[in-house]
């Protein structure tokens, strides 16, 4: 059963992350959520999104993604995007092979995604479904999680210095402490 993926916007942000257990040094990653119109799957109506995490790419400035088309490896090859769509009470993997970005219009950027929903990975009889979708993403922020730098007034200057190793600080607001829906983080916003 094919599903109809109709994007209705989304969010894009970036974050610093490291994992010593897998020898992953501190790096800047993008994260994208593509919101979808409600659709029917397995006789249930789904109100869901495509979530794309740990997008590793050259991103030292907003200019690095504007008007760019980037190809990605597919899971499990190095450089793949950790993607999924929540359907039927489980995360169904999504492989993204290409993202094409336009230029920013203030905090918004249009993006086109080429990918495939991997139904067979979860045991469905449905064929894997290739797709090309396009939507406008709103840039939320660049943030530093609390396990990298504790979110406190005393650490804002340290956070700014640390992020400047990865991104053009001149393109960002001064750091603030915000809650990202899970915990407090140090966040930077795009300047207009």
N, C-alpha and C positions, 0 to 999 in steps of 0.2 A: 504494500500500500504506500503510494507516494504521499509525502506530506507537502503542504504548501507553505513555503518559508517566505513570509511577507514582513520584511523589517520595518520597524516604526521608530527608528532612532537608536541611540545607544550612548555609551560612555567610554572614554579612553582615559587612562592615567598611566603613570610610570612610578616605579618604586625601586629602592635599593634592596638587594637581597644577596645573602651568601649562605653557603652550606659547607662547612668544613668536612662533614662526613663523606661527601662525594667530591671533595676537592674543588668546589665551586667558589671562586674568589668573589669578593664583593663586586656586584655588577648592577647596571641599570637595566630594568626590564619594562616593557610595555604590557598593559593588560587592557582588554577590550571586552565590553558586554554589548551584544547586539540584541535589542528587544524585538520580539516578534508578535504579530497579530495572533490572537487565539485561533487554534485550529484543532481538528479532530484527529486522534491517533488511537488505534485499538479501542474504538467505540467510546473513548473519553475525550473531553475537550481539554486541551492543554494551553495554559497561559505561562509561557516559558521564554527562555532566551538562549542564545549561543554564547558561552563564556570561553574566552581565549586568554590564557595566562602564560606567563613566562615567555613572552615574545622577545627574543634576543635579536637585536639589530643595532646598527650604528645609529645612535640617537643622542648626540651631544648638543643639539640645538633643534628648535622647531623646524628650521630650514632643512634638516636632515631627512624629514619624512614628507615635506611638501612636494607635491607633483612627482612622487616617486612610485615606482612599481617594484615590489620586493617579492622574490620567490623564496619559498621555505621548503626544507626537507620534510618528509612525512614520517610519522611515528613508526618505528623507534629510532630512526636515524638522527644523528646529532644535528641540532638546530631546528627540530620540529617545534610546533606550537602545541601546548597542552590545551586542547579544545574539547568541549562537550556540550551537549544539549540535554536538559533534564526532561525525560519522557517516561511515562508509565512507572513512576517512582524509582527511576534509576538514571544514572548518567550514561548516555550513549556517546561514545567518542565521535569527535568531529576532526577531520584532518583538513587543514588549510594549506593550500599549495601556493597561493598568491594573494597579496593585498596591494591594491592600487589606491594611493592617496591623492587628493586634490590639494589646493592651498587652503590655509586657515582663513576663515571669515570670523574674526574675533576669536572666540573660544570653540568654534565649530569647524569640523573638517569632514568632507565627504570621503567615503571609502568604499571600494568595491572588493568583494571577497570571492575567491574561487576555492571550492572545497568539496568535501564528501561527508555525508552522515553514514557512519559505519554500523548499520543495523546488525550485520552478521556477527559482530564482535559480542553482542549481547544475546545472541541466540534467536533473534527474530528471523522469520522466514522471508521478511521483506528484503528486497534487493537494496544494496547500498545506494544512496541517492546523491548524485552529483548536483552541485548548485553553483550559481553565480548570483550574488545579491549585492545590492548597493544601498547605503543609508548614510545619514548624517550622524556623526559622533560628536558629543560635547566633551571637551577636555575638562576633566575634574581637577587634577593636581598631580604633582610629583610628591611622593611622600616617603618618609623614612620610618620604617616600623620600629616599635618600641624595643625589639630585641637587638636592633642595630644601634640606636641611640635613644635613650630614655626621654620621653616627651616632657621637658621641663623648661621653664624660662631660662635657667642657667645653661641649658644645652643648645639654645637656638643658634648662637654664633658658631658652636662646634658643628652643628648640622649644616649650616650654610657653607662652612669651609669644606666639610666632607663631600657634600653634593657638588661643589665646584670642581672636584676631581673628575666628575662624570658629565656635567652639564653646564652650559653657559648661564651662570647665575644672573647676568644682566638681563636675561629674558624673563626673569621670575620676580614675583613679589617677595617681600621679606617673609621669613618663615613664621608660621603660626602653629599653635597646638589645636588640633581638630580631632573629633571622633569619626572614624571611618565606618562606623556601624558595628565594629567588633571591639575596637579599643582606641585609646588616644594615640595619635601619631603626630610627627612634625611634618607639616605640609607646606608646599610652595605652590602658588598659583601663577598662571600665565599672565604676563602684562598685556594690556590691550594694545 
